[in-house]
Amino acid sequence: MVLFGLILITLILFLYFKNMYSRRKLKKSAVPADYQSLLQTHVRYYQQLNEADKKRFEEMLQRFLKRTHIEGVGTAVEPLDRVLVAASAIIPIFGFKDWEYFNLTNVILYPDTFDETYQYEGNRRNILGMVGSGPLNGQMILSRSALREGFSNVTDKSNTAIHEFVHLLDKTDGAIDGLPTKLIEHSYSIPWMKLVHQTIHEISEGRTDINPYGAINEGEFFAVISEYFFERPDLLAEKHPELYEMLTRIFRQDPGKPGSVG
């Protein structure tokens, strides 16, 4: 009986340490060895940072990749994909020194567009990204092709992955409603929503260059205008200075002036 107990304890300890080793190995392998060169080559936002901010960006990237599982469904996840997912997560929160996505555990990459039932084959696929809810709470689904397109096209105003991570930020107060109460100071809440509704009206009338998808509701507007803010800050500041100013307050950074963070 004593021998059996010793064998059982030994087995439990073996499995425990094996699991710990596997988890540490997985966390280590989650960060690509060449992540710095991938950032420098593919992420314009990172390229424009000073050396101190680049270092902080890299540290945030490592933390994100070590605590967030990224997997592919119908497609392989390459080192570049990991870096781009992490960069998409970090860009909107870079003005917040200690922010973590506690409402995210997994990012799932599909090869291309998918439908509302999460199928990536067939003729009714038109979704590029989605933040899960209900049974999929804590999950994000992204089109791998859209993820890469968001960083390869530096002249447009779109970035699907940043769009979805902004939804996650918006959701931290419980609702994706375009009013991220944990990001925006209370005194700016009413002016912000007034500006949101005014701009949605302009979009509906075709009097602006903002993506019409932003007119669907306040939550989509916030995500769409945030894409514009991070992808083409120069153009947004020129065409929509009031929106630009409000977004610098919400995100606590000015991407049109590299180094203006916090």
TAWO-V412931 format. One record per residue. RES is the residue in three letters. SS is DSSP state (a for helix, b for strand, c for the rest). PHI is phi in radians with two decimals (999 if undefined). BURIAL is # if it has 16 or more other ideal C-beta (glycine too) atoms within 10 Angstrom, else .. Layout:
res	ss	phi	burial
RES	SS	PHI	BURIAL
RES	SS	PHI	BURIAL
//
This chain:
res	ss	phi	burial
MET	c	999	.
VAL	a	-1.09	.
LEU	a	-1.07	.
PHE	a	-1.08	.
GLY	a	-1.10	.
LEU	a	-1.12	.
ILE	a	-1.11	.
LEU	a	-1.13	.
ILE	a	-1.11	.
THR	a	-1.06	.
LEU	a	-1.13	.
ILE	a	-1.09	.
LEU	a	-1.11	.
PHE	a	-1.06	.
LEU	a	-1.16	.
TYR	a	-1.12	.
PHE	a	-1.21	.
LYS	a	-1.15	.
ASN	a	-1.15	.
MET	a	-1.08	.
TYR	a	-1.11	.
SER	a	-1.12	.
ARG	a	-1.16	.
ARG	a	-1.17	.
LYS	a	-1.13	.
LEU	a	-1.13	.
LYS	a	-1.10	.
LYS	a	-1.16	.
SER	a	-1.31	.
ALA	c	-1.19	#
VAL	c	-1.73	#
PRO	c	-1.02	#
ALA	c	-1.08	.
ASP	c	-1.82	.
TYR	a	-1.06	#
GLN	a	-1.15	#
SER	a	-1.21	.
LEU	a	-1.17	#
LEU	a	-1.09	#
GLN	a	-1.13	.
THR	a	-1.45	.
HIS	a	-1.99	#
VAL	c	-2.03	#
ARG	a	-1.07	.
TYR	a	-0.95	#
TYR	a	-1.15	#
GLN	a	-1.00	.
GLN	c	-1.53	.
LEU	c	-1.37	#
ASN	c	-1.32	.
GLU	a	-1.10	.
ALA	a	-1.15	.
ASP	a	-1.24	#
LYS	a	-1.08	#
LYS	a	-1.09	.
ARG	a	-1.16	.
PHE	a	-1.06	#
GLU	a	-1.10	#
GLU	a	-1.12	.
MET	a	-1.16	#
LEU	a	-1.07	#
GLN	a	-1.10	.
ARG	a	-1.09	.
PHE	a	-1.08	#
LEU	a	-1.19	#
LYS	a	-1.35	.
ARG	a	-1.92	.
THR	c	-2.11	#
HIS	b	-1.44	.
ILE	b	-2.06	#
GLU	b	-2.37	.
GLY	b	-1.89	.
VAL	b	-2.09	.
GLY	c	1.36	.
THR	c	-2.72	#
ALA	c	-1.47	.
VAL	c	-1.72	#
GLU	c	-1.67	.
PRO	a	-0.92	.
LEU	a	-1.08	#
ASP	a	-1.08	#
ARG	a	-1.06	#
VAL	a	-1.16	#
LEU	a	-1.23	#
VAL	a	-1.07	#
ALA	a	-1.12	#
ALA	a	-1.08	#
SER	a	-1.07	#
ALA	a	-1.28	#
ILE	a	-1.39	#
ILE	a	-0.90	#
PRO	a	-1.21	#
ILE	a	-1.85	#
PHE	c	-1.14	#
GLY	c	-1.40	#
PHE	c	-1.96	#
LYS	c	-1.13	.
ASP	c	-2.12	.
TRP	c	-1.33	#
GLU	c	-2.32	.
TYR	c	-1.51	#
PHE	c	-1.29	.
ASN	c	-1.72	.
LEU	c	-2.44	#
THR	c	-2.09	.
ASN	b	-2.34	.
VAL	b	-2.07	#
ILE	b	-1.94	#
LEU	b	-1.75	#
TYR	b	-1.75	#
PRO	c	-1.10	.
ASP	c	-2.68	.
THR	c	-1.08	.
PHE	b	-2.49	#
ASP	c	-1.84	.
GLU	c	-1.20	.
THR	c	-1.75	.
TYR	c	1.18	.
GLN	c	-1.63	.
TYR	c	-1.89	#
GLU	c	-2.27	.
GLY	c	2.01	.
ASN	c	-1.78	.
ARG	c	-1.93	.
ARG	c	-1.63	#
ASN	c	-2.48	.
ILE	b	-1.77	#
LEU	c	-1.71	#
GLY	b	-2.84	#
MET	b	-2.76	#
VAL	b	-1.65	#
GLY	c	-1.24	#
SER	c	-2.43	.
GLY	a	1.07	.
PRO	a	-1.06	.
LEU	a	-1.74	.
ASN	c	-1.04	.
GLY	c	1.57	.
GLN	b	-1.95	#
MET	b	-2.27	#
ILE	b	-2.00	#
LEU	b	-2.30	#
SER	b	-1.31	#
ARG	a	-1.11	#
SER	a	-1.16	#
ALA	a	-1.21	#
LEU	a	-0.98	#
ARG	a	-1.25	#
GLU	a	-1.06	#
GLY	a	-1.05	#
PHE	a	-1.82	#
SER	a	-1.46	.
ASN	c	-1.65	.
VAL	c	-1.64	.
THR	c	-1.83	.
ASP	c	-1.52	.
LYS	c	-2.04	#
SER	c	-2.16	#
ASN	c	-2.76	#
THR	a	-0.98	#
ALA	a	-1.15	#
ILE	a	-1.07	#
HIS	a	-0.93	#
GLU	a	-1.25	#
PHE	a	-1.23	#
VAL	a	-1.15	#
HIS	a	-1.00	#
LEU	a	-1.09	#
LEU	a	-1.09	#
ASP	a	-1.06	#
LYS	a	-1.35	#
THR	c	-1.12	#
ASP	c	-1.66	.
GLY	c	1.88	.
ALA	c	-2.56	.
ILE	c	-1.58	#
ASP	c	-2.30	.
GLY	c	1.42	#
LEU	c	-2.14	#
PRO	c	-1.33	#
THR	c	-1.09	.
LYS	c	-1.47	.
LEU	c	-1.91	#
ILE	c	-1.73	#
GLU	c	-1.14	.
HIS	a	-0.97	.
SER	a	-1.14	.
TYR	a	-1.70	.
SER	a	-1.07	.
ILE	a	-1.17	.
PRO	a	-1.04	.
TRP	a	-1.12	#
MET	a	-1.17	.
LYS	a	-1.09	.
LEU	a	-1.17	#
VAL	a	-1.05	#
HIS	a	-1.14	.
GLN	a	-1.10	.
THR	a	-1.27	#
ILE	a	-1.04	#
HIS	a	-1.11	.
GLU	a	-1.14	.
ILE	a	-1.08	#
SER	a	-1.05	.
GLU	c	-1.59	.
GLY	c	1.24	.
ARG	c	-1.85	.
THR	c	-2.64	#
ASP	c	-1.60	.
ILE	c	-1.30	#
ASN	c	-0.87	#
PRO	a	-0.97	.
TYR	a	-1.04	.
GLY	a	-1.20	#
ALA	a	-1.51	#
ILE	c	-1.08	.
ASN	c	-2.91	.
GLU	a	-1.11	#
GLY	a	-1.14	#
GLU	a	-1.22	#
PHE	a	-1.06	#
PHE	a	-1.04	#
ALA	a	-1.19	#
VAL	a	-1.16	#
ILE	a	-1.22	#
SER	a	-1.24	#
GLU	a	-0.98	#
TYR	a	-1.00	#
PHE	a	-1.04	#
PHE	a	-1.53	#
GLU	a	-1.49	#
ARG	c	-2.33	#
PRO	a	-1.04	#
ASP	a	-1.07	.
LEU	a	-1.24	#
LEU	a	-1.12	#
ALA	a	-1.09	#
GLU	a	-1.29	.
LYS	a	-1.53	.
HIS	c	-2.39	#
PRO	a	-1.03	.
GLU	a	-1.21	.
LEU	a	-1.09	#
TYR	a	-1.05	#
GLU	a	-1.08	.
MET	a	-1.14	#
LEU	a	-1.20	#
THR	a	-1.12	#
ARG	a	-1.29	#
ILE	a	-1.15	#
PHE	a	-1.58	#
ARG	c	0.99	#
GLN	b	-2.76	#
ASP	c	-2.23	#
PRO	c	-1.12	#
GLY	c	-1.33	#
LYS	c	-2.25	.
PRO	c	-0.86	.
GLY	c	1.76	.
SER	c	-1.58	.
VAL	b	-2.23	#
GLY	c	1.46	.
//
